[in-house]
Amino acid sequence: GNKGTILSVIDGNRVIDTFFLETFNQDSLPAVLEFFKKYKIKDIVFLAIMTACTLTTGAVMPFIQLQIFGIVQLCLGLQFSIFPVIGMMKVRKPGALFLQSVFIAVFLVMMNPPMVMIALCGLVAEAVAMLIFHGYKSDWACVVAGTLYLPMTLPFLYVYYKFFHTVTDTGENALAAFLMGANPWVVTGISCAVVAICFIGSVIGMVVSRELKKAGVLKK
């Protein structure tokens, strides 16, 4: 059991390491540096503040002991969509969601290592929004990215537990522990509910940002 766990974790880490090595190699380094030149210190600070708000309002999660598939995403859907969207509405630059997700991942990885994948979820969600809207000029680009962000943790974690970290530290089947006995219909229903909650949260984030801009609180 322990040997299988160790081997599965090693294999999972190799896949993640390979991904980052191929993505951020020496040839791509100039592009990465050019990307960060677009950001000002105040942009990073604001995104960090939004990240702090996201994590602080989500601090109630450890007190919820319900053993239901997707309970984390259901309980954190509003927080993980409202504040990231406000961040994107203020810092309308590619990478705004990804940076927030990296900040969140750095914190969550200490409690639950697989949640480092939330950074990858942020990258993919933002890429989809960029492909559709070609930037953050449209408020709805922020809404789409915010809606997809947290729900994407469900399929990513499913793949992780099915192929890489297949056995828990206690010797259980990791995928079965992740699904918590839910049948496909329940999984589908809860996944749709998570998307709906995140969409509502994203719209709330957009409305709040607009009102803050009208009041002069949220300036460019």
Backbone torsions as a table, in degrees:
resi	resn	phi	psi	omega
1	GLY	NA	-53.2	-179.5
2	ASN	-64.2	-39.4	179.5
3	LYS	-62.4	-42.1	179.2
4	GLY	-64.4	-38.3	178.9
5	THR	-63.4	-46.6	-178.9
6	ILE	-61.1	-45.0	-178.6
7	LEU	-64.8	-40.4	-178.9
8	SER	-66.9	-38.7	178.0
9	VAL	-65.5	-42.1	178.7
10	ILE	-60.9	-45.2	179.2
11	ASP	-62.3	-41.1	178.8
12	GLY	-63.9	-41.6	179.0
13	ASN	-65.0	-37.1	178.2
14	ARG	-61.8	-41.3	179.6
15	VAL	-63.9	-45.4	-179.8
16	ILE	-64.4	-43.6	179.1
17	ASP	-61.5	-43.0	179.8
18	THR	-62.2	-40.9	179.5
19	PHE	-59.2	-48.9	-177.6
20	PHE	-70.4	-34.6	178.3
21	LEU	-66.2	-38.8	-179.9
22	GLU	-75.0	-31.2	-177.9
23	THR	-78.6	-42.6	-175.9
24	PHE	-114.0	60.2	177.1
25	ASN	-87.0	-178.4	-175.6
26	GLN	-63.6	-33.5	-178.9
27	ASP	-66.8	-31.9	-177.5
28	SER	-90.2	-7.3	-176.8
29	LEU	-57.9	-44.9	178.3
30	PRO	-58.2	-39.2	179.6
31	ALA	-65.8	-38.2	178.5
32	VAL	-65.0	-43.9	179.3
33	LEU	-63.9	-40.4	178.5
34	GLU	-63.6	-37.1	178.7
35	PHE	-60.7	-46.4	-176.7
36	PHE	-74.1	-18.4	177.1
37	LYS	-65.1	-23.7	-179.2
38	LYS	-72.7	-15.7	-176.5
39	TYR	-96.0	138.2	174.4
40	LYS	-99.1	162.9	-179.9
41	ILE	-57.5	-40.6	-178.3
42	LYS	-65.3	-29.1	176.7
43	ASP	-66.3	-47.5	179.7
44	ILE	-62.9	-41.7	-179.3
45	VAL	-63.4	-43.3	-179.6
46	PHE	-64.5	-43.3	178.5
47	LEU	-63.7	-35.8	177.6
48	ALA	-66.6	-38.0	178.2
49	ILE	-65.0	-43.0	177.6
50	MET	-63.3	-36.3	176.9
51	THR	-64.1	-42.7	178.4
52	ALA	-61.6	-40.3	177.7
53	CYS	-64.5	-41.7	178.9
54	THR	-60.3	-48.3	-177.6
55	LEU	-70.7	-38.6	-179.0
56	THR	-65.2	-45.3	-179.5
57	THR	-72.1	-16.9	177.9
58	GLY	-94.6	6.9	-176.7
59	ALA	-69.6	-10.2	179.8
60	VAL	-76.4	-14.4	-173.5
61	MET	-56.4	-42.2	-179.0
62	PRO	-60.6	-19.0	-178.6
63	PHE	-87.2	-7.8	179.6
64	ILE	-94.3	114.8	-172.0
65	GLN	-104.4	10.9	-179.9
66	LEU	-66.5	130.9	179.2
67	GLN	-95.6	77.1	-178.8
68	ILE	-128.7	139.6	177.5
69	PHE	-58.1	132.4	176.0
70	GLY	75.2	10.7	-177.6
71	ILE	-61.8	-34.7	178.8
72	VAL	-63.1	-47.9	-178.9
73	GLN	-66.5	-36.5	179.2
74	LEU	-64.8	-41.0	-176.9
75	CYS	-78.2	-26.5	-176.0
76	LEU	-105.2	1.5	-176.0
77	GLY	-55.7	-45.1	-178.4
78	LEU	-66.9	-47.9	-178.3
79	GLN	-62.8	-40.6	-176.1
80	PHE	-83.9	11.1	173.8
81	SER	-124.9	-40.4	-179.2
82	ILE	-60.7	-56.0	-174.2
83	PHE	-71.8	-40.6	174.8
84	PRO	-59.8	-36.4	179.0
85	VAL	-67.8	-41.2	176.2
86	ILE	-59.8	-40.1	177.3
87	GLY	-61.4	-43.2	179.8
88	MET	-70.8	-34.0	179.4
89	MET	-67.3	-31.5	178.8
90	LYS	-83.2	-48.5	-179.2
91	VAL	-102.6	85.5	-175.1
92	ARG	-84.7	66.5	-179.2
93	LYS	-134.1	142.9	176.4
94	PRO	-55.2	132.7	-179.5
95	GLY	102.8	-5.1	-177.9
96	ALA	-61.9	-43.2	178.3
97	LEU	-73.8	-39.3	-179.3
98	PHE	-61.1	-43.2	179.5
99	LEU	-63.0	-41.3	177.1
100	GLN	-62.9	-40.3	-179.2
101	SER	-69.4	-30.9	176.0
102	VAL	-67.6	-43.6	177.7
103	PHE	-59.7	-43.0	-179.8
104	ILE	-66.4	-41.9	-178.9
105	ALA	-62.1	-39.7	179.4
106	VAL	-59.1	-36.0	-180.0
107	PHE	-79.4	-45.7	-174.6
108	LEU	-71.3	-27.8	-177.1
109	VAL	-62.1	-24.3	178.8
110	MET	-71.5	-26.9	-179.2
111	MET	-97.1	-37.4	-177.4
112	ASN	-147.2	92.7	-173.6
113	PRO	-47.7	-40.9	179.9
114	PRO	-60.1	-21.4	-178.9
115	MET	-70.6	-2.7	172.7
116	VAL	-61.8	-21.4	179.9
117	MET	-68.1	-10.2	178.3
118	ILE	-64.4	-25.5	175.9
119	ALA	-66.3	-39.8	177.5
120	LEU	-67.6	-36.5	177.3
121	CYS	-62.4	-42.0	178.2
122	GLY	-62.9	-39.7	179.6
123	LEU	-64.2	-45.5	-178.6
124	VAL	-68.7	-44.2	179.8
125	ALA	-60.2	-40.7	179.7
126	GLU	-69.7	-37.9	179.2
127	ALA	-62.2	-40.4	178.1
128	VAL	-62.5	-45.2	179.2
129	ALA	-62.8	-39.8	179.7
130	MET	-65.6	-38.9	-179.9
131	LEU	-66.2	-36.1	-177.6
132	ILE	-79.7	-45.0	-171.8
133	PHE	-107.7	-8.0	179.6
134	HIS	57.5	41.7	178.5
135	GLY	130.3	-174.9	-177.8
136	TYR	-106.5	21.4	178.9
137	LYS	-63.0	-36.8	176.6
138	SER	-86.0	135.0	177.4
139	ASP	-61.0	-30.1	-176.7
140	TRP	-72.2	-17.6	173.4
141	ALA	-65.1	-40.3	177.5
142	CYS	-65.8	-38.6	179.8
143	VAL	-65.6	-44.0	179.9
144	VAL	-62.7	-46.4	179.4
145	ALA	-62.4	-43.3	179.6
146	GLY	-66.5	-33.0	179.5
147	THR	-70.3	-39.7	-177.0
148	LEU	-80.2	-24.3	-169.9
149	TYR	-52.0	-69.9	-176.1
150	LEU	-69.6	-40.8	178.9
151	PRO	-56.9	-27.3	-178.6
152	MET	-68.5	-16.0	176.9
153	THR	-65.4	-28.0	-178.0
154	LEU	-64.7	-55.3	177.7
155	PRO	-66.3	-34.5	179.5
156	PHE	-66.1	-42.0	178.5
157	LEU	-69.6	-33.4	176.5
158	TYR	-60.3	-47.6	179.3
159	VAL	-64.1	-40.7	-179.0
160	TYR	-61.6	-48.0	-177.5
161	TYR	-74.1	-24.4	-178.6
162	LYS	-80.6	-36.9	-172.3
163	PHE	-112.7	-23.6	-172.8
164	PHE	-114.3	-57.4	-179.6
165	HIS	-105.4	78.1	-168.3
166	THR	-83.7	-16.3	-177.5
167	VAL	-128.5	134.3	179.0
168	THR	-77.6	172.4	179.2
169	ASP	-63.8	-22.3	179.3
170	THR	-94.4	5.8	177.5
171	GLY	88.4	6.3	179.2
172	GLU	-82.0	163.1	173.0
173	ASN	-70.9	118.0	-173.3
174	ALA	-63.7	-39.1	-178.9
175	LEU	-66.3	-41.4	178.8
176	ALA	-64.1	-38.8	178.0
177	ALA	-65.9	-36.3	179.3
178	PHE	-68.4	-43.1	-178.9
179	LEU	-75.9	-21.8	179.0
180	MET	54.8	38.1	175.4
181	GLY	77.4	5.7	-178.4
182	ALA	-72.9	138.7	176.7
183	ASN	-82.3	167.4	-176.4
184	PRO	-54.3	-36.1	-179.6
185	TRP	-67.3	-40.2	178.3
186	VAL	-66.5	-42.8	178.4
187	VAL	-59.1	-45.3	-179.8
188	THR	-64.7	-44.4	-178.9
189	GLY	-63.2	-45.4	-179.7
190	ILE	-67.3	-38.8	178.3
191	SER	-61.3	-42.0	177.3
192	CYS	-65.5	-37.9	178.7
193	ALA	-64.4	-38.9	178.4
194	VAL	-63.6	-43.9	178.3
195	VAL	-61.2	-43.4	-179.6
196	ALA	-62.7	-44.1	179.4
197	ILE	-62.7	-42.7	-179.6
198	CYS	-68.3	-32.7	176.3
199	PHE	-65.9	-44.5	178.1
200	ILE	-61.1	-45.0	178.9
201	GLY	-62.2	-38.9	179.9
202	SER	-66.2	-40.3	177.5
203	VAL	-65.6	-40.9	176.7
204	ILE	-60.6	-43.7	178.3
205	GLY	-60.1	-40.1	178.7
206	MET	-65.4	-44.9	-179.3
207	VAL	-64.7	-44.9	178.9
208	VAL	-60.1	-43.0	179.4
209	SER	-62.3	-42.3	178.9
210	ARG	-62.2	-42.7	-179.8
211	GLU	-67.0	-38.8	178.5
212	LEU	-65.7	-35.4	177.5
213	LYS	-68.1	-40.9	178.6
214	LYS	-62.4	-36.3	-179.6
215	ALA	-80.3	-6.5	179.6
216	GLY	80.9	8.6	179.8
217	VAL	-79.4	-39.1	-177.2
218	LEU	-103.5	93.0	-178.3
219	LYS	-98.1	162.1	179.1
220	LYS	-72.0	NA	NA
